[in-house]
Amino acid sequence: MELVALAAEAYVYGYPLVRDLSVVEGAMYTGYGPLPPTPFNHFAHADRPVPPDTPFVSVGDDTVRSVAHLDLSGGPVLLHVPGPDGPDGPDSTYRVLQFVDAWTDNFAYVGRHRPTGTRAGDWLVVPPGWAGRVPDGVLGVIDAPTSVVTVVGRSGAERVSAFQEQLTVTYVEPGTHRTGLPAPDPDVPEPLRFFEQLRVWMADFPPSAPDRAYQDRFQPLGLLEEGASPYVRADPVLVRALTEGAARGGARVEEAVRADAVRAGWVMQPHLFDYNLDHYGVGTIDSPEWRIADREASYLTRAVAARSALWGVHGYEAVYARALCDAGGGRLNGAHSYVLRFEGRPPAEAGWSLAAYDMAGYDGAAYDVAGCDVAGSRIGESLAGRVPAYAEDGSLTVRVQRERPDDPVAAVNRLPAPDGDFRLVLRLCAPGAGILDGTYGLPAVERVR
């Protein structure tokens, strides 16, 4: 195979690993959004929903985040999860802990709407190949596919501080844990840095056996070389192939990001995270409907997810839909008024919300680019928004506009529109079958003025 084409394949294949660990590294030294710099095996907590320009935030997320990067190289850790009861009785707030390996596979979930439930207690998170004794009294074992994993906690705004205070990580065995990631050779030229990161991190965080068999094809690129970097004084032919291949692979990912499926003017991808084919831990669904059949095709989907919605969840946990245009194809703009009619409550067991965001910095493709949450511009149920008023027939009419309507019901159901162009984001937690199979019709965004 031509070296340039092979390098492009390697870029698509390895992009999620490099993207993930680059963000993990940044978390330790600079933090992101409202989350401060935090070492391995400690939680960083936000006190409010993190803004859309944070590297791992999906569009319109209105949950409060707690993030821990676990290093298991020195042995397993105990993750303590508090229970559902608050000072005033049972707490029904939406919460989930998502476990992501270094290759961005979602391999476990613990939370209210997963089979794990909300019992208080400890979960033992163990590294690959661990065969030690499980401590008495743990709720269960979470087998990590890689020795570095990310735990992303999503919580509704209610009682979040009490939950965060009790969310802890402790060591089980004496051992030496990393204080940082394996370092690429600093003498590698910048144009080849991606491949040097991929080479070093592939060696320390090997993927599943089928993926290892696939990556053997990258031997001619130097990606399987151990020890000294082959890229410090690489042959000019290899340098040219890697440079052109990275550009070609990057363009392939960007093109795929923009090839979104549109449903009634909404872009929604409930199966964007179905690329995990090998690791199904607690709380996941091991079923063909949540698995991409073609392994090689899954690599591109995985790269798209890492580029556009890093650390997003499977569609059975949450789904996001976004609209930039009205039903007639015109861009949404605060100079106009719009109406959306939901025929019934959106089928989402853990709640839903509709939010408006301005278009500052939005490039029309990636979900994680800058955008400003407009104060008060969220409406929904069981999340962070205002509770809307449904009609007697069960329908809900939402008006999106800058002016407050005189009619009191319309005022309750009004979503304030930003000045200028904006986008709408519909978020559905624990979505029902109607969302996932397309039988529930998303409301058209009708321009009325």
Buried (B, 14 or more C-beta within 10 A) or exposed (E): EEBBBBBBBBBBBBBBBBBBBBBBBEBBEEBBBBBEEBBBBEBBBBEBBBBBBBBBBBBBBBBBBBBBBBBBEBBBBBBBBBBBEBEEEEBBBBBBBBBBBBBBBBBBBBBBBBEBEBEEBBBBBBBEEBEEEEEEEBBBBBBBBBBBBBBBBBBBBBBBEEBBEEBBBEEBEEEEBBEEBEEBBEEBEEBBBBBBBBBBBBBBBBBBEEBEEBBEBBEBBBBBEEEEBBBEEBEEEBBBBBBBBBBBBBEBBBEBBEEBEEEBBBBBBBBBBBBBBBBBBBBBBEEEEBBBEEBEEBBBBBBBBBBBBBBBBBBBBBBBBBBBBBBEEEEBBBEBBBBBEBEEBBBBBBBBBBBBBBBBEBEEBBBBBBBBBBEEBBBBBBBBBBEBEBEEEEEBBBBBBEEEBEEEEBEBBBBBBBEEBBBBBBBBBBBBEBBBEBEBEBBBBBBEE
